[in-house]
Amino acid sequence: MYVRVAEHLAARIESGDLRPGQKLPPERELATEYGVAYHTIRKAMQILRDRHMIASVHGRGTFVLPRDEWNAGDGE
């Protein structure tokens, strides 16, 4: 399930629904939105971090990275 969530979030990023520099909703909020457990979101977010599509900043949140930093082939 976490791979599906990661792919859906990646598609939102790729489509521009979530833009570079934009802060993502908190993981607990995403868990509610997707109807999955919190740990499912955490694993999905790790895939996106591994692809360099997002980055977490301690105390500030998780942000979408610019497209030129992405590595879409990694993380699975």
Secondary structure as GFF3:
##gff-version 3
##sequence-region A 1 76
A	DSSP	alpha_helix	2	15	.	.	.	ID=ss1
A	DSSP	alpha_helix	27	34	.	.	.	ID=ss2
A	DSSP	alpha_helix	38	50	.	.	.	ID=ss3
A	DSSP	beta_strand	54	57	.	.	.	ID=ss4
A	DSSP	beta_strand	61	64	.	.	.	ID=ss5
A	DSSP	three_ten_helix	67	69	.	.	.	ID=ss6
###
